[in-house]
Amino acid sequence: MLELHNQPPSVQATVLRILLNTPLLAESSHTMFWSKKQDFNPKDMPSHEGKVILVTGATAGLGKESVLQFAHHNPSRIYLCGRNLQKAQLAAQDIQHTVPSASVRLLHLDLSSFASVKEAARIVLSECERLDILMLNAGTMFVPLDHTADGYEIQFGTNHMGHALLTKLLIPLLDKATRLPGADVRVVCLASHGHVYLNKGGINYDTLKTDGESIGLYQCYYQSKLANILWARQLAKKYPHFTVSAIDPGLVNTELLVKAAGMVWYLYAVVRCMLITPVANGVKNQLWASVGNDVISGEYYEPVGKHGLATEEGRDDEIAGKLWEWTERELATVLE
């Protein structure tokens, strides 16, 4: 690995200039240097006593850290969801070592498979009478071109379709929670500043049931992140008794980057120590969105609590409505 701090100043400056003009690292520099941030300390979160929380993609990184921070505030149950149950077990052990009183329930969930999503939702519905915080944290980024088990482009299918189905199935529990004393139901969807690099025009529907080769893996990712923002915006309109937000965590030192394909991995290796935020800081935006008093439902937030930075397409209710209706039609065939 290139150790940039050992290079001459001229080399450091050249590499930095190149990196800041690439979308992935421009996102990091944008977050670090130009975004005004709110102060937020996870220790200041209110008690979650009696509440039920579900976090997807919680075997490592931001998801695991979210479960850990929630556990400090005494919820009655946290669903720790992941594709790999062995990793989920290790994550739960780590969390319970830190918070022995934590009530953590492991749940197998592969968002690239509708069958897996439906089974996970069935289990939660059979075990709970409420769901107070649904954190849609899981995602995939810049992976090789492929399809999901159900025929969707892999990044769109995992990042958007799987979460849309999961949420649709869990709406009854979210609804029940809104009618309970002290209700404060949240849906937090992890999006990305990367959506600003999507080609103009919004969602390219012709690519959603392909492997994405016609637009490439980067555009596939950016498209899936725009979908997260648009879908959260529309979910907030459909369910005004929930507080729904789409958030960008910034560029965080997680497995999502480690597993990225091609040049992204090399860029990550170069700048890991320079620009990338540690998980303990990166998690703050999604935790803030899950409890903050000033969260505006339907908004997109960059770290921490800064809104109004979505693209024109990301703020377009007509585009959001079209995606919502398309998604609902697709999911209707799954639920017949």
Buried (B, 14 or more C-beta within 10 A) or exposed (E): EEEBEEEEEEEBEEBBEEBBEBBBBBBBBBBBEEBEBBEBEBEEBEEBEBBBBBBBBBBBBBBBBBBBBBBBBBBBBBBBBBBEEEBBBBBBEBBBEEBEEBBBBBBBBBBBBBEBBBBBBEBBBEEBEBBBBBBBBBBBBBBEBBBBEBEBBBBBBBBBBBBBBBBBBBBBBBBBBBEBEEBBBBBBBBBBBBBBBBEEEBBBEEBBBBBBEEBEBBBBBBBBBBBBBBBBBBBBBEBEEBBBBBBBBBBBBBEBBEEBEEEBBEBBEBBBEBBBBEBEBBBBBBBBBBBBEEBBBBBBBBBBBBBEBBBEBBBBEEBBBBBBEBBEEBBEEBEE
